[in-house]
Amino acid sequence: MDSLSKQSKLLIFDPFCGSGTVLLEAILKGHQAVGCDVNPIARLISQVKTNVLDPQHLNRHAASIILRARRNASSAEPDEILDFWFKPEIRSVLQALFKSIQYVNHPQCRDFFTVVFSSVVRRSSLADPSMPPPVKLSLTRIKKANRKYKIDLKRARALEPEHVYDYFRLAIEKNIQRMRELKATPRRGRARILPAGHEASRTGLKDECVDLVVTSPPYCGAQKYVRSLRLEMLLIGILPEEIVSADRMTLGTERILKSDVEKNHTTRLPSANRLIEQIRSRNPVRACMLACYINYLDEFAIELGRVLKSGGNAFVTFGTDHISGIEVDCASIFVKVAATYGLRHIATLVDSIPSRGLMTTRHATAGTINDERVVWLRK
């Protein structure tokens, strides 16, 4: 990105923007940025992260939010799901804080504090902080658990309402400081987050408007992206059915309908179809996942070819999966798919992953990630 900063302003697009890291880096270098994501909380975080607000204005709102929450705190309404993950007195504080945030009459400031609030939800819960999809800390595991697990369990069981206020206050301070730094950045660009309904294969962007694409599609079956943020989404008022819908729409999702598994999914690549059949003989669900994944990459490549300017570049990061014990090189598959739509392969850069959270093998047919491969394409 440093070399790009010496050029004229570019339009940089991240079609799987997640929490907006690429978008933020783009505007810090003075470029324009566009992002989209099917995950509603990811879109919100990206929007807040790249939207400049007045730190003094935020400070004034912060004091009012906490004061109002303390004044109006009351017992939380029973909720079968949330009662499993939070102590009653902790849920009451979280509920009071979120309700208080809703009184902020400035929409962008309200979004800012909603994201800050979401950042303390996991820490205020009974969930294991080291596990992305929520897993409840349990006394039954204490005898076999490592030292970190024991410390996390002790902390979670000792949580008091005042701790939540402290977490929230500290998170506000840190994020307002980040806002000060963003506001002080000279010649920064602007970012735009596409609304719900726009995704990597259907962006709604104009033909040949993008100079550079930098993105990392979700890995096929390697991580439960939406479910990892389920508690945060529930606490900020996203409905369970919306969460399920976002989970099903996520590329590489494990949430596959039985009717889809029963279909004989294929792709237009004979080599990919042979791979899918190998996996199908071991696990039909994961074969279906991979077929759907590759077919979506096909749709994404079409859209990539449409929105990129002539001479524009795309850097797309993939993990080399092992699905049901069979290696799946998604980077090479994407290169073959993209070539059909006028995207020339320049290089593939390989970064080995000796140890990373995405490598967790949950069962015999789960995916593991041994390395990441950055595919460089040019139109």
Secondary structure, 3 states (H helix, E strand, C coil): CCHHHHCCCCEEEECCCCCCHHHHHHHHCCCEEEECCCCHHHHHHHHHHHCCCCHHHHHHHHHHHHHHHHHHCCCCCCCHHHHHHCCHHHHHHHHHHHHHHCCCCCHHHHHHHHHHHHHHHHHHCCECCCCCCCCECCHHHCCCCCHHHHHHHHHHHCCCHHHHHHHHHHHHHHHHHHHHHHHCCCCCCCEEECCCCCECCECCCCCCCEEEEEECCCCCCCCCHHHHCHHHHHHCCCCHHHHHHHHHHCCCCCCCCHHHHHCCCCCCCHHHHHHHHHHHCCCHHHHHHHHHHHHHHHHHHHHHHHHEEEEEEEEEEEEEEEECCEEEEHHHHHHHHHHCCCCEEEEEEEEECCCCHHHCCCCCCCCEEEEEEEEEEEC
